């Protein structure tokens, strides 16, 4: 039983490393088209790509599609709650809340 568990664990770890080496889309500021890179198993595989030589890495964001979609849903929910709060607030508070909403949208 333990041997089967160990074999299953090794196979799952091996399979996850196979899936990790995939296609990566890199979006640059000022460009509407993504650069598509393949064979990026590790972060160093991306950083060492000649096509990304002039990229500003301190400002890089690494994301995953499902996580990005979840973050966008959370952002939309926050914007909705702020809009409701702004509608029920005084003029000064509403102006501050709307300014915050504008910053979050960017």
C-alpha positions as CSV (number, residue, x, y, z in Angstrom):
1,X,0.0,0.0,0.0
2,X,2.8,2.4,0.9
3,X,4.7,1.5,-2.3
4,X,1.6,2.3,-4.4
5,X,1.2,5.6,-2.6
6,X,4.8,6.6,-3.2
7,X,4.6,5.6,-6.9
8,X,1.4,7.6,-7.3
9,X,3.0,10.6,-5.6
10,X,6.1,10.4,-7.9
11,X,3.9,10.2,-11.0
12,X,1.8,13.2,-9.9
13,X,4.9,15.2,-9.2
14,X,6.4,14.2,-12.6
15,X,3.2,15.0,-14.4
16,X,2.9,18.5,-12.8
17,X,6.4,19.3,-14.0
18,X,5.4,18.3,-17.5
19,X,2.4,20.6,-17.4
20,X,4.5,23.5,-16.0
21,X,6.5,23.7,-19.2
22,X,4.1,25.4,-21.4
23,X,3.2,28.5,-23.3
24,X,3.5,31.9,-21.7
25,X,2.0,35.1,-22.9
26,X,3.9,38.2,-22.1
27,X,2.1,41.5,-22.3
28,X,4.2,44.7,-22.4
29,X,3.1,48.2,-21.6
30,X,2.5,50.1,-24.8
31,X,1.9,47.0,-26.9
32,X,-1.5,45.5,-27.5
33,X,-0.1,42.2,-28.7
34,X,1.3,39.6,-26.5
35,X,4.7,37.9,-27.0
36,X,4.2,34.1,-26.9
37,X,7.0,32.1,-25.5
38,X,7.2,28.3,-25.3
39,X,9.2,25.9,-23.2
40,X,9.2,28.1,-20.1
41,X,9.5,25.6,-17.3
42,X,11.2,28.0,-14.8
43,X,11.3,31.7,-14.3
44,X,14.9,31.8,-15.5
45,X,13.6,30.5,-18.8
46,X,11.6,33.6,-19.2
47,X,14.2,36.1,-17.9
48,X,16.8,34.7,-20.3
49,X,14.6,35.0,-23.4
50,X,16.3,37.4,-25.9
51,X,12.8,38.6,-27.0
52,X,12.4,40.0,-23.5
53,X,15.9,41.6,-23.2
54,X,14.6,45.2,-22.9
55,X,11.8,44.4,-20.4
56,X,11.5,46.1,-17.1
57,X,11.5,43.2,-14.7
58,X,11.0,45.0,-11.4
59,X,7.6,46.0,-12.7
60,X,6.7,42.5,-13.9
61,X,3.5,40.8,-12.8
62,X,3.2,37.0,-13.0
63,X,-0.3,35.8,-13.2
64,X,-2.4,32.8,-14.1
65,X,-5.7,33.0,-16.1
66,X,-8.0,31.7,-13.4
67,X,-6.4,33.8,-10.7
68,X,-6.7,36.9,-13.0
69,X,-10.4,36.2,-13.6
70,X,-11.0,35.8,-9.9
71,X,-9.1,39.0,-9.1
72,X,-11.2,40.9,-11.8
73,X,-14.4,39.6,-10.2
74,X,-13.2,40.7,-6.8
75,X,-12.3,44.1,-8.2
76,X,-15.8,44.5,-9.8
77,X,-17.5,43.5,-6.5
78,X,-15.4,46.1,-4.6
79,X,-16.3,48.8,-7.2
80,X,-20.0,47.9,-6.8
81,X,-19.8,48.1,-3.0
82,X,-18.0,51.4,-3.2
83,X,-20.6,52.8,-5.6
84,X,-23.4,51.8,-3.2
85,X,-21.5,53.4,-0.3
86,X,-20.9,56.5,-2.3
87,X,-24.6,56.8,-3.1
88,X,-25.5,56.7,0.6
89,X,-22.8,59.2,1.7
90,X,-22.5,62.9,2.1
91,X,-21.2,65.0,-0.9
92,X,-17.6,65.1,0.5
93,X,-17.5,61.4,1.3
94,X,-19.1,60.5,-2.0
95,X,-16.4,62.6,-3.8
96,X,-13.7,60.8,-1.9
97,X,-15.2,57.4,-2.6
98,X,-15.6,58.2,-6.3
99,X,-12.0,59.3,-6.5
100,X,-11.0,56.0,-4.9
101,X,-13.1,54.1,-7.5
102,X,-11.3,55.9,-10.3
103,X,-8.0,54.8,-8.9
104,X,-9.0,51.2,-8.6
105,X,-10.3,51.1,-12.2
106,X,-6.9,52.0,-13.6
